[in-house]
């Protein structure tokens, strides 16, 4: 059984010291943040066969990310080149499947305005 600890007062996240944070998102049991140099950091419950991570870890990728959005058990990331990548649970068999998820093509074609 999981050892779940609830925290009722804000606490600093350890592992992002010295990193300029430009956006953050959280949903379900996981969180993600983008740095000023466009790296993606994630922490929380792992997806599929990946283990849980208790402090932010940089996604090992040469891509530059400009936006991240989290769902309950999945994540979408947008690159500076306009590509969308999906990570996470595939419980309904449509995550990343272009035959079943035509919305992906629409997301890639649409320019997302940043506020």
Buried (B, 14 or more C-beta within 10 A) or exposed (E): EEEEEEEEEEEEBEBBEEBEEBBBBEBBEBBBBBBEEEBBBBBBBBBEEEEEBEEBEEBEEEBEBBBBBBBEBBBBBBBEEEEBBBBBBBEEEBBBEEEEBEEBEEBEEEEEEEE
